[in-house]
Amino acid sequence: MAQPIEVHYWPTPNGHKVTIALEEMGLPYAIHPVNIGKGEQFQPEFLAISPNNRMPAIVDPDGPGGQPVSIFESGAILQYLARKSGQFYGADERNRIEVDEWLFWQMAGLGPMSGQANHFRNYAPTVTPDQRHVAYGAIRYSNEANRLYGVLNKRLAGRDFIAGDYSIADMACWPWITPWRGMGIILEEFPHLKAWYERIEGREAVKRALVHAESVRSLNLATSGREADEQRRILFGQRAR
């Protein structure tokens, strides 16, 4: 029996990508929570497998040649899992190119821009020496997130999924649509995207992955304003060490 893949995880959009993929592919896995609010992503044991101090990361005991392999960066993890399982990565090379295009589109655009929009709209300090800087950031990234929603909406016109059949491109993009409310997005303005979002939301593997997310999220409930401030310092105050 195959040993479970170790998933070093916290319930963020990038974390969801990996658990959704593993559930869809039917690969055995075990979650190892990395509590980013407590700074566990900076522990030496985690940095050994994820030198960018970001989760998720995985360790597959049964890697290439039957030897263990560790992988960081969620897009690289999705590609590896798709190759390992032989699923959700296109029927041929031409289709695989499409999957990769949209996977990299998410990694380079949808994820970072949505993350910045969410940050400036919901986490930026309310009092700064120059409040215009915060307002500019919120407007800039909210507009870019809106533009990217429009790109995906056009892509999904007349399509059930982003790159032909359901693929790791959909698994990468879907979790980054889930925070649309916090970014000031009105999902009804993007009807093709909305239908796609609901189509994936109804998949049993996605539901199972989100159940795991809720059980892990309960480990990080801040009980005081001081704890919340410390978590914010850890998450948003890091510089080169």
HELIX and SHEET records of a PDB file:
HELIX    1   1 PRO A   13  MET A   25  1                                  13    
HELIX    2   2 ILE A   36  LYS A   38  5                                   3    
HELIX    3   3 GLU A   40  PHE A   42  5                                   3    
HELIX    4   4 PRO A   44  LEU A   47  1                                   4    
HELIX    5   5 PRO A   64  GLY A   66  5                                   3    
HELIX    6   6 SER A   74  SER A   85  1                                  12    
HELIX    7   7 GLU A   93  TRP A  105  1                                  13    
HELIX    8   8 GLN A  106  LEU A  110  3                                   5    
HELIX    9   9 GLY A  111  ASN A  122  1                                  12    
HELIX   10  10 GLN A  131  ARG A  155  1                                  25    
HELIX   11  11 ILE A  168  ILE A  177  1                                  10    
HELIX   12  12 TRP A  180  MET A  183  5                                   4    
HELIX   13  13 LEU A  187  GLU A  189  5                                   3    
HELIX   14  14 PRO A  191  GLU A  201  1                                  11    
HELIX   15  15 GLU A  204  ARG A  217  1                                  14    
HELIX   16  16 SER A  218  ASN A  220  5                                   3    
HELIX   17  17 GLY A  225  PHE A  236  1                                  12    
SHEET    1   A 4 TYR A  29  PRO A  33  0                                        
SHEET    2   A 4 ILE A   5  TYR A   9  1                                        
SHEET    3   A 4 ALA A  57  ASP A  60 -1                                        
SHEET    4   A 4 VAL A  69  PHE A  72 -1                                        
END                                                                             
